[in-house]
Amino acid sequence: MILETSIIVIYSISLLLIFMYALAQLNLLFNYLSSKKKEDTSPLLDLSNPDEVPFITIQLPVYNEMYVMERLLDNIVELEYPKNKLEIQVLDDSTDETVISTKKQIERLHATGIDITHITRTDRKGFKAGALKEGLEIAKGDIIAIFDSDFLPKKDWLKRTVPYFKDEAIGVVQTRWGHINRNYSILTKIQAFALDAHFTLEQVGRNSKGHFINFNGTAGLWRKTCIIDAGNWEGDTLTEDLDLSYRAQLKHWKFKYLEDVETPAELPIVISAARSQQFRWNKGGAENFRKMLGRVIKNSEISSKTKVHGLLHLLNSTMFLNVLIVGILSIPMLYIKNEYAHLRPYFYVMSFFVMSTIIFFICYWFMYKNTYGSGFKNFIRYIGMFFVFFSIAMGFSLHNSIAVVEGHIGKKSEFVRTPKFNISKYKDSWKSNKYLAKNLSINVIFEGLLMLYFAFGMYSAFVVGNQGGDFGLFPFHLMLFIGFGYVFFKSLRSKV
């Protein structure tokens, strides 16, 4: 009975943590809806008054961006802002031939009168954080705008964001990510689905109540003095943006999130690229939990509610580990349930935690209808998208859980960039992308085995018990089977 008891305890704790996270999401939904009833009365800089126009430095941290570099620079130089108050830094850590082509394009742009510089390093110390820090040392701007290589801000982007720095307490202005290839494939649709939830419910829900939010690494602006006051960029985690965000807010700098300002970008179209991005984000989240836990808890000037939301925010990636544990243990739990009749009341109580899924369903619906609109037809489409999203998200749970565990135990790894594609120009020629990972991860084999394991879980529904089966967990095992099957076969196909 010791084994069964251990399984029940671990399963219950994981379910409880997922439920707590779901309740936090529900609270953020209430915050989000209440924020829509309030008028934004933020003081704004008058950019028509030369005396109020701050100097802006745009930083473009890049690394081997053959397919998108030309598009990026052509887009950035179109931003509308007084030329005498704007400089562009291309922070180029590239190690391939793009250094030469980028240099030539920058020289051409500089010859037209644009203040643009090409900054290269002999090593990648600190990776992206190191490049940003080095560029900051010579930046002329009071405000620093940052864009990753696959982002395409609209011409009026600076005019719509810079004015919010009128308030001297504002340290960061973050904009919402858009997706230029949202409908390219199922993979891009589910990535957009997840990111839309973050950039609506979570960012607005937290920001509207003064809870911790994060700069998203790109498509935002920092006040230079805020970066320095918070301790500058540090490269000891894989998510330097989350790290500096918390350090700045612990220093009482305010963050302004602009849901209405969309900054288009390109989502990874190949699962290996999505995997590398997911790994970095989830491991970095766990690393920051280790780094920030004590600072958040010990800070006496932060409310208890903000602390709870902050800790759950930092534990966001750890939810994948809880989902994986619940999934794996759900099959032995099915047999335990039917073997020990006296435990039936416990399982009736545990069924309450299906509320977590219902809460997520409700929260994500409000996000979905913001993008696609309400109405019966869109609601039916949403049901299908929610099922597909949750299935595939669970299919990533092994991969992401490994990242989370590495982050929590302090195992260090190199910053692995996400390959960019520029599909509008190169269309479906992604297989020739030179930056794609060539080797198949051993984790893919385990994902295939988990697909078979959850197929066994579905089979078990028909054979356990004496009442003709137990189908309570069948939908859950079906989603896990579909999710791991999708990730497994998609990963194999990307190597063919």
C-alpha positions in Angstrom: 0.0 0.0 0.0 3.1 2.3 0.3 3.4 2.6 -3.4 -0.3 3.3 -3.9 -0.2 5.9 -1.1 2.8 7.6 -2.7 1.1 7.7 -6.1 -2.1 9.2 -4.6 -0.2 11.9 -2.6 2.0 13.0 -5.5 -1.0 13.0 -7.9 -3.1 15.0 -5.5 -0.4 17.6 -4.9 0.1 18.1 -8.6 -3.6 18.5 -9.2 -3.8 21.0 -6.3 -1.0 23.1 -7.8 -2.7 23.1 -11.2 -6.0 24.1 -9.5 -4.2 27.0 -7.7 -2.8 28.2 -11.0 -6.2 28.0 -12.6 -7.7 30.1 -9.8 -5.0 32.7 -10.4 -5.9 32.8 -14.0 -9.5 33.3 -13.1 -8.5 36.2 -10.9 -6.5 37.7 -13.8 -9.7 37.3 -16.0 -11.7 39.4 -13.5 -8.8 42.0 -13.4 -8.8 42.0 -17.2 -12.5 42.6 -17.5 -12.5 45.3 -14.8 -9.6 47.1 -16.5 -11.7 47.5 -19.7 -14.2 49.7 -17.8 -11.4 52.2 -16.8 -10.2 55.0 -19.0 -6.5 55.4 -19.4 -5.5 58.7 -17.9 -1.7 58.3 -18.2 0.2 61.6 -18.7 1.7 61.7 -22.2 4.7 63.4 -23.7 3.9 65.9 -26.5 6.1 64.7 -29.3 5.2 67.8 -31.4 7.1 69.8 -28.8 10.9 69.4 -29.5 11.7 70.0 -25.9 9.7 66.9 -24.9 11.1 64.5 -27.5 13.5 62.0 -25.8 16.5 60.6 -27.5 15.8 56.9 -28.5 18.2 54.2 -29.1 16.9 51.1 -30.9 18.8 48.0 -30.1 18.6 45.0 -32.5 20.3 42.0 -30.9 21.0 39.5 -33.7 22.8 36.2 -34.2 23.2 34.4 -37.6 20.0 35.8 -39.1 20.5 35.2 -42.8 16.9 34.9 -43.7 15.4 38.0 -41.9 18.2 40.5 -41.5 17.5 42.5 -44.6 13.8 42.6 -43.8 14.5 43.7 -40.3 16.7 46.6 -41.2 14.4 47.8 -44.0 11.5 47.8 -41.6 13.3 49.5 -38.7 14.6 52.5 -40.7 11.0 53.3 -41.7 10.0 54.1 -38.1 8.7 57.6 -37.9 10.7 59.7 -35.3 12.9 62.8 -35.5 16.1 61.7 -37.0 18.2 63.9 -34.8 16.8 62.1 -31.7 17.2 58.5 -33.0 20.0 56.0 -33.3 20.0 52.3 -34.2 22.4 49.8 -32.8 22.8 46.5 -34.6 24.2 44.2 -31.9 25.6 41.5 -34.1 27.0 38.3 -32.5 26.9 36.4 -35.8 29.5 33.9 -36.6 28.7 33.2 -40.2 28.7 35.2 -43.5 25.8 37.4 -42.4 28.3 39.6 -40.6 29.5 40.8 -44.0 26.1 41.2 -45.7 24.8 43.0 -42.6 27.8 45.3 -42.6 27.2 46.2 -46.3 23.5 47.0 -45.7 24.3 49.1 -42.7 26.9 51.1 -44.6 24.3 51.8 -47.3 21.7 52.9 -44.8 24.3 55.1 -43.0 25.2 56.8 -46.2 21.6 58.0 -46.5 22.0 59.9 -43.2 20.6 57.3 -40.8 22.4 57.1 -37.4 23.0 53.3 -37.5 26.0 51.4 -36.1 27.2 47.9 -36.4 28.5 46.5 -33.1 30.2 43.1 -33.1 31.8 41.1 -30.3 34.7 38.6 -30.3 32.7 36.3 -28.0 29.1 35.8 -27.0 29.7 36.2 -23.2 26.3 36.6 -21.6 24.6 35.9 -25.0 21.7 38.3 -25.7 22.0 39.9 -22.2 25.7 40.5 -22.8 25.1 42.1 -26.2 22.4 44.4 -24.8 24.6 45.4 -21.9 27.6 46.2 -24.1 25.5 48.3 -26.5 24.0 50.2 -23.5 27.4 51.4 -22.5 27.6 53.6 -25.6 23.9 54.2 -26.3 23.0 57.8 -26.7 19.3 57.3 -25.9 17.5 58.0 -22.7 15.0 55.4 -23.9 16.0 52.0 -25.3 13.7 50.2 -27.7 14.5 46.5 -28.4 13.4 44.3 -31.3 14.3 40.7 -32.0 15.1 39.9 -35.7 11.7 38.5 -36.6 9.7 41.6 -35.4 8.2 44.2 -37.7 7.0 47.3 -35.9 4.6 49.6 -37.8 5.8 53.0 -38.8 4.0 54.9 -36.0 5.2 52.4 -33.3 7.5 54.9 -31.5 4.9 57.7 -31.7 2.4 55.4 -29.9 4.7 54.1 -27.2 7.3 56.8 -26.3 4.7 59.3 -24.9 4.1 57.1 -21.9 7.5 57.9 -20.5 6.1 61.3 -19.4 5.6 59.6 -16.0 9.1 59.5 -14.5 8.2 56.3 -12.6 7.6 54.4 -15.8 10.6 52.1 -16.5 9.2 49.9 -19.2 6.6 50.1 -21.9 5.7 46.7 -23.4 3.5 46.1 -26.5 1.4 43.1 -27.6 2.9 40.6 -30.0 1.1 40.0 -33.3 1.5 37.0 -35.6 2.0 37.5 -39.3 1.8 33.7 -39.9 -0.9 32.8 -37.4 -2.7 30.6 -39.8 0.3 28.9 -41.5 -0.3 25.6 -39.7 -1.7 23.9 -36.7 1.6 24.5 -34.9 1.5 28.3 -35.5 -2.2 28.4 -34.6 -1.6 26.8 -31.2 1.5 29.0 -30.5 -0.6 32.1 -31.3 -3.4 30.8 -29.1 -1.1 30.5 -26.1 0.7 33.8 -26.7 -2.6 35.6 -27.2 -3.7 34.5 -23.7 -0.4 35.8 -22.2 -0.7 39.1 -24.0 -4.3 39.7 -23.0 -5.4 38.0 -19.8 -2.0 37.8 -18.1 -0.2 41.0 -19.0 -3.3 43.2 -18.6 -4.7 41.3 -15.6 -1.4 41.7 -13.7 -0.5 45.2 -14.9 -3.9 46.6 -14.1 -3.6 45.7 -10.4 0.1 46.5 -10.0 1.3 42.9 -9.9 4.6 41.8 -11.4 4.6 41.6 -15.2 7.5 41.0 -17.5 9.2 42.7 -20.4 8.9 40.1 -23.2 12.4 40.4 -24.5 11.3 42.4 -27.6 8.7 44.9 -28.9 9.2 47.1 -25.9 11.1 50.1 -24.5 13.2 50.6 -21.3 14.2 53.8 -19.6 18.0 53.6 -19.5 18.2 54.8 -15.9 15.8 52.0 -15.0 18.0 49.3 -16.5 21.1 50.7 -14.6 19.2 51.2 -11.3 17.9 47.6 -11.5 21.4 46.2 -11.9 21.7 46.1 -15.7 21.4 43.0 -17.9 22.6 39.7 -16.4 23.3 36.6 -18.4 22.9 34.0 -15.6 19.4 32.9 -16.7 18.1 32.0 -20.2 15.3 34.6 -19.8 17.2 37.8 -19.1 14.1 39.8 -19.8 12.1 38.2 -17.0 15.1 38.5 -14.6 15.6 42.3 -15.2 11.8 42.8 -15.1 11.5 41.5 -11.6 14.6 43.3 -10.4 13.3 46.6 -11.8 9.8 46.2 -10.2 11.4 45.3 -6.9 13.1 48.7 -7.2 9.6 50.2 -7.6 9.8 51.0 -11.3 6.4 50.9 -13.0 5.6 49.0 -16.1 3.1 50.1 -18.7 1.5 47.4 -20.9 -0.1 48.5 -24.2 -2.6 45.9 -25.4 -3.8 48.2 -28.2 -0.3 48.5 -29.8 0.4 45.3 -31.8 3.9 44.5 -33.0 3.8 41.8 -35.7 6.3 39.0 -35.6 6.8 35.6 -37.2 6.1 32.4 -35.2 8.4 29.3 -35.6 7.0 27.1 -38.4 9.0 24.0 -37.7 8.6 22.0 -34.5 12.4 21.8 -33.8 12.4 25.7 -33.7 9.4 25.7 -31.5 11.0 23.2 -29.2 14.2 25.2 -28.8 12.2 28.3 -28.0 9.9 26.5 -25.5 13.0 24.9 -23.8 14.6 28.3 -23.4 11.5 30.0 -22.0 10.6 27.2 -19.6 14.1 26.6 -18.3 14.6 30.4 -17.9 11.3 30.6 -16.0 12.5 28.0 -13.5 15.9 29.7 -13.2 14.3 32.9 -12.4 12.1 31.2 -9.7 15.3 30.1 -8.0 16.8 33.6 -8.4 13.8 35.7 -7.3 11.9 33.5 -4.8 13.6 34.9 -1.7 13.6 38.5 -3.0 9.9 38.5 -3.6 8.9 36.7 -0.4 11.1 38.8 1.9 10.1 42.2 0.4 7.8 43.8 3.0 6.6 46.5 0.7 4.7 44.0 -1.6 1.2 42.9 -0.9 0.5 39.3 -0.2 -1.7 39.0 -3.3 1.0 40.5 -5.5 3.5 38.0 -3.9 1.2 35.0 -4.7 0.7 36.2 -8.3 4.4 36.8 -8.6 5.3 33.3 -7.4 2.7 31.7 -9.6 4.0 33.8 -12.5 7.6 32.5 -11.9 6.2 29.0 -11.5 4.3 29.2 -14.8 6.6 26.8 -16.6 6.5 24.4 -13.7 2.9 23.7 -14.6 4.1 21.5 -17.4 5.9 19.3 -14.9 2.6 19.0 -12.9 0.7 18.1 -16.0 3.2 15.4 -16.9 3.1 14.0 -13.4 -0.8 13.9 -13.4 -0.8 12.4 -16.9 1.7 9.6 -16.1 0.1 8.8 -12.7 -3.5 8.9 -14.0 -3.2 5.4 -15.4 -2.1 3.7 -12.2 -4.7 5.9 -10.4 -7.3 4.3 -12.6 -6.4 0.9 -11.4 -6.1 2.0 -7.8 -9.5 3.5 -8.0 -11.0 0.2 -9.1 -8.9 -2.0 -6.8 -9.7 -0.2 -3.5 -13.4 0.4 -3.2 -13.0 2.3 0.1 -11.1 5.0 -1.7 -14.1 5.9 -3.9 -15.0 9.0 -1.9 -11.5 10.4 -2.4 -11.9 10.0 -6.1 -15.2 11.8 -6.1 -13.5 14.7 -4.3 -10.6 14.6 -6.8 -13.1 14.8 -9.7 -13.7 18.4 -8.5 -10.4 19.3 -10.0 -11.9 19.0 -13.5 -12.8 22.6 -12.6 -9.3 23.6 -13.5 -10.0 22.7 -17.1 -13.3 24.5 -17.0 -11.6 27.6 -15.7 -9.0 27.5 -18.4 -11.8 27.0 -21.0 -13.6 30.1 -19.8 -10.5 32.3 -19.5 -9.2 31.3 -23.0 -12.6 32.0 -24.5 -12.4 35.7 -23.5 -9.0 35.8 -25.2 -10.2 34.0 -28.3 -13.2 36.2 -28.9 -11.0 39.3 -28.7 -9.2 38.0 -31.8 -11.9 36.2 -33.7 -15.2 37.7 -32.4 -18.0 36.0 -30.5 -21.0 34.3 -31.9 -22.1 30.6 -32.0 -19.9 29.6 -35.0 -16.8 31.1 -33.5 -17.6 29.4 -30.2 -17.8 26.0 -31.9 -14.5 26.7 -33.6 -13.1 27.7 -30.2 -14.1 24.4 -28.7 -12.1 22.6 -31.4 -9.1 24.9 -31.0 -9.1 24.6 -27.2 -9.1 20.8 -27.5 -6.3 20.8 -30.0 -4.3 23.4 -28.1 -4.5 21.6 -24.8 -3.7 18.3 -26.4 -0.5 19.6 -28.1 0.5 21.6 -25.1 0.4 18.4 -23.0 2.4 16.7 -25.8 5.1 19.2 -25.1 5.0 18.5 -21.4 7.9 16.0 -21.3 10.2 18.3 -23.3 9.3 21.3 -21.2 9.4 19.4 -17.9 13.1 18.5 -18.6 13.8 22.2 -19.2 12.0 23.1 -15.9 13.9 20.4 -13.9 17.2 21.6 -15.3 16.3 25.2 -14.3 15.3 24.3 -10.8 18.4 22.2 -10.1 20.7 24.9 -11.5 22.0 23.0 -14.5 23.5 25.6 -16.9 23.1 25.4 -20.7 23.9 27.6 -23.7 21.5 30.1 -25.1 20.1 28.4 -28.1 18.5 30.8 -30.6 15.2 30.2 -32.4 15.8 29.8 -36.1 14.0 32.4 -38.2 12.4 31.7 -41.6 10.9 34.8 -43.4 8.2 32.6 -45.0 6.8 35.5 -47.0 9.9 35.4 -49.0 11.1 31.9 -48.8 7.7 30.2 -48.6 7.9 26.5 -48.0 11.7 26.1 -48.4 12.2 25.8 -44.7 14.0 22.4 -45.1 16.9 24.2 -46.6 17.2 26.5 -43.6 20.8 26.2 -42.5 20.1 26.9 -38.8 17.8 24.0 -38.2 18.9 21.4 -35.7 20.2 18.4 -37.6 20.1 15.8 -34.8 16.9 14.2 -33.4 16.6 14.6 -29.7 16.5 11.4 -27.6 13.5 13.0 -25.9 11.5 12.3 -29.1 11.8 8.6 -28.5 10.3 8.9 -25.0 7.5 11.1 -26.5 6.7 8.2 -28.8 6.7 5.8 -25.8 4.4 8.1 -23.9 2.0 8.1 -26.9 1.8 4.3 -26.6 1.5 4.6 -22.8 -1.6 6.8 -23.1 -3.0 4.5 -25.8 -2.8 1.8 -23.1 -4.6 4.2 -20.8 -7.5 4.4 -23.3 -7.5 0.6 -23.5 -7.6 0.4 -19.7 -10.8 2.3 -19.6 -12.5 -0.7 -21.2 -11.1 -3.4 -19.0 -10.9 -2.0 -15.4 -13.6 -2.6 -12.9 -16.6 -4.9 -12.8 -19.1 -2.5 -14.3 -18.1 -2.6 -17.9 -15.2 -0.2 -17.7 -14.3 3.2 -16.3 -14.3 6.1 -18.8 -13.8 9.1 -16.5 -10.2 9.6 -17.6 -10.7 8.5 -21.2 -10.9 12.1 -22.7 -7.8 13.1 -20.8 -5.9 10.0 -22.0 -7.1 10.7 -25.6 -5.8 14.2 -25.5 -2.5 13.0 -24.1 -2.3 10.4 -26.8 -3.1 12.9 -29.6 -0.6 15.5 -28.1 2.3 13.2 -27.7 1.5 11.6 -31.1 1.5 15.0 -32.8 4.8 16.0 -31.2 6.4 12.6 -31.9 5.5 12.3 -35.6 6.0 16.0 -36.3 9.5 15.8 -34.8 10.3 12.7 -36.9 8.9 14.3 -40.1 10.9 17.5 -39.6 14.1 15.4 -39.9 13.0 13.6 -43.1 
